Amino acid sequence: SITWLRSLDSDTYYWRVKAYANGRWTGWSAPFTLTLSSGIPPALIDPVDGAILENTSQPTFLWEAVDGASRYLIEVSDEYDLDDARAVTTYTNSITWLRSLDSDTYYWRVKAYANGMWTGWSAVSTFTLSAGSPPMPIQPGNGDMLEYVSQPTFTWEAIDGAVYYRLQVSDEPDLDDAQSVTSYTNSATWRRSLDTGTYYWRVKAYSNGSWTDWSAPFTFTLSAGSPPMPIEPINGAILEFTPQPTFTWEAIDGAVYYRIEVSDQADLDDARDVTSYTNSIIWPRSLNGGTWYWRVKAYANGMWTDWSTPSTLTLSAPAPA
């Protein structure tokens, strides 16, 4: 009997024996065969084959423990043949991957070192890392009309584990030229004043080491709102002996000031204009007798309303003495 002192690899071997007796060797025995096997490789447990893991970039791997195993080698790759795999040695049958992995499909396998030899590799298993569903836009709602607002506030669904969000706004539906803002909460007030018009917005979250996809774009329209309604003089009024009439119009919520134009031309191309900080003004220049046209607009929340529809008034000169 003898214990072989040289380590043998997993393989098939042939052995025979002869004896030295009475001063001579016997012939060799008929050969016997034996196969050394390092045992069945570990069975993979988690992630299960085909798993989709959301909101993680450092997955935890688990496999069946092998009796007598002193260590394990795990390989992970984004290539099926694992030629460029990253390999890590662990002394237990579980490990949390310490390198952050991008959102992608990955392949993994493991083998055990037991009783002085490595098992074969386990079957390859696959899993997909996903940053999860993108945030759902909330406000402005899709298709909303916002009046008297040039710096809208955007809100969206909060994502568990999100570190920050990226918000994009553009007047182009493909958002190729979008302006971007980073927010550490699920809300942001746009700091750049936007002109009136239709805009598109979307948002994504950075969570667990990777970005979600962009949300589906929402649209909204900024409007300066309805212009002030002229009140006095009423349209078509005839004012006698009043070269400096008083003009009054509807007040606009949030208006900082107003611009009023007065002209003796219907198209108001050569209009005289005055700025007023209230919704009424006494015309500072004396007007000649005749028909005059006037209109007004408001500056509110960073933008001008449109002009009101022109009203007319007629100034009657005093009768000759």
PyMOL commands that set and color helices and strands:
alter all, ss='L'
color gray80, all
select strands_A, chain A and resi 11-15+20-21+24-25+32-36+44-46+51-54+60-63+69-77+86-90+94-96+105-114+117-118+125-130+137-139+144-147+153-156+162-170+179-183+187-189+197-207+210-211+218-223+230-232+237-240+246-249+255-263+272-276+280-282+290-300+303-304+311-316
alter strands_A, ss='S'
color yellow, strands_A
deselect
rebuild
show_as cartoon
